[in-house]
Amino acid sequence: MILMRSFEQIYRRIGNLKIALTVTLLFTCAFALWEIITLRELNSYITETLQLVNQIILNPEEPILIERLQEMIRQRRFEGSFTLTNSASERLVASRDSLRSFAQYLQNLRTKELNHVTQIIFWVLGFSLCLLAAEFLFSRMLIKTIRSERKRTEDLLKGLEDVSRFKNIELPAPLFREETYYFAWAKQIQHNMDLVRMLSTIPLTATIEDFIHEIGKQLAHVLPFHRFSMAFIDEEAKKITAETAYFIDSSIRMCLKPGFSQAITETSLHEMIEKGVPYRIIHNLEDRKNSESTRLLLEEGMKSNLTVPLFLGARCLGFMFLSSKETPIYTDAHGELFSFICKLLEKQVFYSYLIQEAISQFGGGFVNLVEFKDNETGNHVKRVAWYARLLAEKLDLHPKQIRIIYQFSPLHDIGKVAIPDRILQKPGPLSPEEWETMKRHVTYGEQVLGKLIEQNPKGSLYAQSLTSALRMIADHHERWDGTGYPRGKKNEEISLEGRILSLADNFDALTTVRPYKPAFSFEKSLRIIEQSKESQFDPYLVELFISLRKEIENIYEKLKD
């Protein structure tokens, strides 16, 4: 308490001194301005008088000019600098030499007054700079004092907390509003510094999901929100795609899910890019519910939104969003702070984005290779990926695991590139020998990914993703009852990724034409899947799959061959 009162006195004294310096500076500037105005009037008078003198020298017999000059001299507008009696003024105008001397006197007087005012302006500027320097030094002294007093106060509070912990007494409440303000201010500054340090330590190998989760936890201390999320722009497709979201309240049901894509022209985000807006605040999302993404946010209970674009140079990578169930809640101060934080994160976001894109392109390249060898269409692997993703989401897996399953499930048959075309493209049933050769595609796929894993540093993002992909390849032909291949695993021995992929792949195989069978209807395929639970598929996954009938059918219809 004593420290805070001392600090309050220092603050007030320095504040009073700054006020005094400011008032002094204003008076000095006013004096300089008055001198400039006086010089201007004097200069005007001298100029007019010199013109009259020159005219009299040229026309000495002109009485009107002489009377005018005598009148101006009698006005004594020099205010003491130059005065003449009436008789003296008559003698002055009677002689050309006297007039020339008088003209020279006026010119010298103008020069003298100009130098005088110039000196005054110089001294005013010098004095002003001194005052500003003094104010700067006093401000520095104030900051130093604040830091010193804050450190001493924090040490004192820490000691009091120790006493209260061991002596079981309560700390006294602050008696002054200023004390509460200073403590809160110091705490906020310290947390912002901690936040910047934390942001700089996020590894470049972090996935987008981990990145969003870590940032969300830290932002919760400095910004109000219920939902923190990101979205990236696909420049070729002119679309914006949502990534995962971090929720303050885990009970909130996510409606705007990762992978949701929308033409950027269907949103108002393209206006932010075109106008170069640093942030945008929407106080009422109800006003924009025509947008599908906004409608999904409203279903989550969100009412207001703060958006900041992510730039790398001139390219807009995407956006970061804060959404809240309260409104109005966001201010320009929130926008500026969030924009500053996003600026710090741009390079890390770009790196994580590039890693994810590289992994996706890697998977897409292998899928194209398999399509070239096999008769299966590109829509087959897309449907399998979406079925698998839907199951993973309903199982509430980690967003990173959901992404890996979605990205790498199309690689499950990568080993088929090593199967001879005569077997792979045979129109009829395979012989026992051919079937044994066909089953080796699982082993070949494991070998391909195993080599890739060995070539990447252990623990890297590539290695983690490829390890999950390896489990999917190895287990997607295993059966729940242990009669599958290549290892005859059963029940929980089969990886979760493998069980998910097995169900998704087999369902799609049932609904499509194969060399050995026609395409079954959607209804018949579902019945076959249900009949195969506990023999071929995980019973729980089968029940979950059937419960998602509407979503499954939407994918089936949307991506039908």
Long-range contacts (C-beta under 8 A, 24 or more apart in sequence): 1-172, 1-175, 1-179, 3-149, 3-152, 3-153, 3-156, 4-149, 4-153, 4-174, 4-176, 4-178, 4-179, 4-182, 5-176, 6-149, 7-145, 7-146, 7-149, 7-153, 7-182, 8-176, 8-178, 10-142, 10-145, 10-149, 11-142, 11-145, 14-138, 14-141, 14-142, 17-138, 18-135, 18-138, 21-131, 21-134, 21-135, 24-131, 25-127, 25-128, 25-131, 28-124, 28-127, 28-128, 29-124, 29-128, 31-120, 31-124, 32-120, 32-121, 32-124, 35-116, 35-117, 35-120, 36-117, 36-121, 39-113, 39-114, 39-117, 41-77, 42-77, 42-78, 42-109, 42-110, 42-113, 43-110, 43-113, 43-114, 45-72, 45-77, 45-78, 46-106, 46-107, 46-109, 46-110, 48-72, 49-106, 50-103, 50-106, 50-107, 53-99, 53-102, 53-103, 53-106, 54-103, 56-93, 56-99, 57-96, 57-99, 57-100, 60-96, 66-93, 69-93, 78-109, 81-109, 82-109, 146-182, 146-186, 150-182, 150-186, 153-183, 154-186, 188-222, 191-221, 191-222, 192-222, 195-221, 195-222, 195-341, 196-344, 199-341, 199-344, 199-345, 199-348, 200-344, 202-345, 202-348, 204-348, 204-351, 204-352, 205-355, 205-460, 205-461, 206-348, 206-352, 207-352, 207-355, 207-356, 207-400, 207-403, 207-461, 208-243, 208-244, 208-352, 208-353, 208-356, 208-403, 209-243, 209-244, 209-398, 209-399, 209-400, 209-403, 210-400, 211-348, 211-349, 211-352, 212-243, 212-244, 212-245, 212-246, 213-246, 215-246, 215-345, 216-246, 217-246, 219-322, 219-338, 219-341, 220-248, 222-337, 223-322, 223-334, 223-337, 223-338, 224-322, 224-324, 224-326, 224-329, 224-330, 224-334, 225-306, 225-322, 225-323, 225-324, 226-252, 226-301, 226-302, 226-323, 226-324, 226-325, 227-252, 227-297, 227-300, 227-302, 227-321, 227-322, 227-323, 227-324, 228-320, 228-321, 228-322, 228-323, 229-256, 229-320, 229-321, 229-323, 230-310, 230-318, 230-319, 230-320, 230-321, 230-349, 231-318, 231-319, 231-321, 232-317, 232-318, 232-353, 233-264, 233-316, 233-317, 233-318, 234-261, 235-315, 238-263, 238-264, 238-265, 239-263, 239-264, 240-264, 240-267, 240-269, 240-318, 240-319, 242-293, 244-399, 252-300, 252-301, 253-300, 254-300, 255-296, 255-297, 255-299, 255-300, 256-293, 256-296, 256-297, 256-300, 257-393, 258-399, 258-402, 258-403, 259-389, 259-406, 260-293, 260-296, 262-291, 262-292, 262-293, 266-291, 266-292, 267-291, 267-293, 269-307, 269-309, 269-319, 272-307, 272-309, 272-319, 273-309, 273-316, 277-309, 278-308, 278-309, 278-335, 278-336, 278-339, 279-306, 279-307, 279-308, 279-335, 279-336, 279-338, 279-339, 280-306, 280-307, 280-308, 280-335, 281-305, 281-306, 281-330, 281-331, 281-332, 281-334, 281-335, 282-306, 282-307, 283-327, 283-328, 283-330, 284-327, 285-323, 297-323, 301-325, 303-327, 304-328, 304-329, 304-330, 305-330, 306-330, 306-334, 306-335, 306-338, 308-335, 308-338, 308-339, 308-342, 309-342, 310-342, 310-345, 310-346, 310-349, 310-350, 311-346, 312-346, 312-347, 312-350, 317-346, 317-349, 317-350, 317-353, 318-349, 318-353, 320-345, 355-461, 355-462, 356-403, 359-407, 359-461, 359-462, 359-465, 360-407, 363-407, 363-408, 363-410, 363-411, 363-469, 364-410, 366-410, 366-411, 366-414, 367-410, 367-411, 369-414, 369-417, 370-411, 370-413, 370-414, 370-416, 370-417, 373-416, 373-417, 373-419, 373-421, 373-424, 374-413, 374-416, 374-424, 374-425, 375-424, 375-425, 375-515, 376-413, 376-512, 377-561, 379-559, 379-560, 379-561, 380-508, 380-512, 380-561, 381-409, 381-410, 382-410, 382-559, 383-504, 383-508, 383-555, 383-556, 383-559, 384-409, 384-410, 384-412, 384-501, 384-504, 384-505, 384-508, 385-409, 385-410, 385-504, 386-555, 386-559, 387-503, 387-504, 387-507, 387-508, 387-545, 387-552, 387-555, 388-500, 388-501, 388-504, 390-548, 390-551, 390-552, 390-555, 391-500, 391-503, 391-504, 391-541, 391-544, 391-545, 391-548, 392-500, 394-544, 394-548, 395-496, 395-500, 395-544, 401-468, 404-464, 404-465, 404-468, 404-469, 404-497, 405-468, 405-472, 405-497, 405-500, 405-501, 407-465, 408-465, 408-466, 408-468, 408-469, 408-472, 409-472, 409-501, 409-504, 411-445, 411-449, 411-469, 411-472, 411-473, 412-445, 412-472, 412-473, 412-476, 412-501, 412-505, 413-441, 413-445, 414-444, 414-445, 414-448, 414-449, 414-473, 415-440, 415-441, 415-442, 415-443, 415-444, 415-445, 415-446, 415-447, 415-448, 415-473, 416-441, 416-444, 416-445, 417-444, 418-444, 419-444, 425-515, 426-515, 427-515, 428-515, 428-516, 429-516, 439-477, 439-485, 439-486, 442-473, 442-474, 442-476, 442-477, 442-485, 442-486, 443-486, 445-473, 445-474, 446-470, 446-473, 446-474, 449-473, 468-497, 471-495, 471-497, 471-498, 472-497, 472-498, 472-501, 474-498, 475-499, 475-501, 475-502, 476-501, 476-502, 476-505, 477-502, 478-502, 479-535, 479-536, 479-537, 480-533, 480-534, 480-535, 480-536, 480-537, 480-538, 480-539, 481-534, 481-535, 481-536, 484-536, 494-538, 499-537, 499-538, 499-541, 500-541, 502-536, 502-537, 503-529, 503-537, 503-538, 503-541, 503-542, 503-545, 506-532, 506-536, 506-537, 507-545, 507-552, 511-556, 512-561, 522-553, 522-556
